[in-house]
Amino acid sequence: MKMPASCQTTGAAAQSSGWTLSELLVSLALVAVLAAVALPAFQGQQRQARRSDAQSALQQLQLAQARWRGTQSSHASDLANLGWASDLSPGGHYRLAIEDASREGYSLIATPIGAQARDSACAPMRLQLRHMATVVLSSGADLAGDPGRCWRQ
């Protein structure tokens, strides 16, 4: 029985119909190298983007402190007094706290939690009001500055 011409293949056509094992391994190695380079950069960008969660939370607390101080003799020392039901930032990437609240000022602190805790250069982020007039934005170990430029977007 003779096969129809449409079903017959030549030797060269049969060899070029798929990938060889070595071609597949080379392409997988290239994908692995690209992923190894791209993943840390992507995670760094995610950490940087999540800093806006801390910034907005601290600025919201600053406004709430101003409203509170307008009717009270000193700044609020508790988040609940400012209307915050939780100590988490809106995105849940930071734990918020108020320290050193007095008549003259306060210190608001956002400490990273979860995956954001790997952002060691900007841990914690702070917003401080000193002497009723000076706002200091700081991060990391420096209480008076922002060496890591964590407040810059």
C-alpha atoms as one frame of an Amber mdcrd trajectory, in Angstrom:
protein
   0.000   0.000   0.000   1.337   3.340  -1.040   1.017   6.432   1.260  -0.446
   9.612  -0.167   2.062  12.303  -1.058   0.619  14.662   1.599   1.551  12.232
   4.428   5.111  11.594   3.283   7.892  13.659   4.884  11.461  14.000   3.931
  14.305  13.450   6.386  15.176  17.161   6.616  11.585  18.201   7.394  11.284
  15.599  10.161  14.412  16.887  11.929  13.378  20.553  11.988   9.897  20.065
  13.436  10.807  20.678  17.148  13.360  21.880  19.662  16.329  19.841  20.696
  17.064  19.241  24.347  20.120  21.497  24.243  18.110  24.378  22.714  15.477
  23.996  25.425  18.114  23.993  28.198  19.824  27.095  26.789  16.518  28.974
  26.604  15.628  27.930  30.171  19.046  29.117  31.383  18.502  32.496  29.712
  15.093  32.863  31.336  16.580  31.961  34.737  19.343  34.587  34.369  16.835
  37.255  33.356  14.598  36.385  36.319  17.553  36.476  38.723  18.425  39.982
  37.536  14.879  41.360  37.290  13.366  40.013  40.524  15.521  41.980  43.017
  15.005  45.171  41.027  11.252  44.576  41.002  11.184  43.936  44.758  13.185
  47.124  45.362  10.674  49.105  43.339   7.833  47.551  45.331   9.474  48.571
  48.634   9.982  52.097  47.345   6.360  52.334  46.189   5.084  51.070  49.548
   6.849  53.943  51.313   4.029  56.171  50.093   1.752  54.184  52.429   3.814
  55.381  55.408   4.090  58.916  54.061   0.359  59.336  53.539  -0.456  57.769
  56.932   1.987  60.073  58.734   0.623  63.116  56.922  -2.955  62.111  57.780
  -1.896  61.785  61.417  -0.242  65.216  61.210  -3.539  66.742  60.082  -5.433
  64.881  62.799  -2.951  66.171  65.394  -3.525  69.736  64.173  -7.294  69.306
  64.530  -6.852  67.765  67.998  -4.491  70.508  69.180  -6.996  73.143  68.084
  -9.350  72.041  70.861  -6.982  70.547  73.446  -4.136  71.845  75.587  -1.597
  69.375  74.171  -1.138  66.976  71.263  -2.731  63.521  71.356  -0.561  60.708
  72.636  -2.839  57.919  71.405  -3.994  56.986  67.901  -7.520  56.298  69.175
  -7.842  59.940  70.257  -7.214  60.918  66.643  -9.912  58.592  65.337  -7.665
  55.723  64.220  -9.186  52.349  65.081  -5.987  50.457  64.237  -2.281  51.080
  64.504  -1.734  49.974  60.891  -1.277  52.233  57.898  -4.088  52.162  55.300
  -2.140  49.726  53.095  -1.114  47.588  56.087   2.622  47.843  55.356   3.504
  49.943  58.433   2.734  49.988  62.158   2.067  53.522  63.379   2.860  55.049
  66.762   2.900  58.434  68.485   5.881  59.223  70.695   6.820  62.267  72.748
   3.474  64.052  72.428   3.474  67.309  74.391   2.215  70.867  74.183   5.079
  71.830  71.871   5.180  68.909  69.457   5.132  65.190  68.790   6.872  62.426
  66.919   4.944  60.116  64.578   6.659  56.852  63.660   5.899  54.318  60.907
   7.714  50.997  61.349   7.633  48.617  58.352   6.055  45.185  58.839   5.628
  42.094  56.698   7.413  42.141  53.343   8.143  45.848  53.799  10.331  45.032
  56.832  13.133  44.288  54.338  13.302  48.033  53.640  16.054  48.497  56.227
  17.350  51.762  54.734  14.098  53.553  55.597  13.098  51.822  58.812  11.466
  53.576  60.556  10.024  56.644  58.851   9.272  59.610  61.107   7.386  62.894
  61.000   8.164  65.208  63.912   6.717  68.555  64.921   9.098  70.581  67.069
   8.380  73.835  68.903   4.949  74.162  67.249   6.533  75.287  63.971   9.225
  72.984  62.600   8.329  69.775  60.768  11.172  67.263  60.445  10.880  64.337
  58.026  13.407  61.646  58.856  14.092  57.983  58.290  16.421  55.245  59.400
  18.805  55.825  62.274  19.055  59.576  61.648  16.480  61.395  63.800  17.040
  64.754  62.116  17.418  63.880  58.442  16.611  61.594  55.581  19.946  60.235
  54.306  18.276  57.455  52.315  15.944  59.955  50.592  12.991  57.872  51.727
  10.604  60.840  51.739  11.416  61.725  48.140   9.123  60.225  45.528
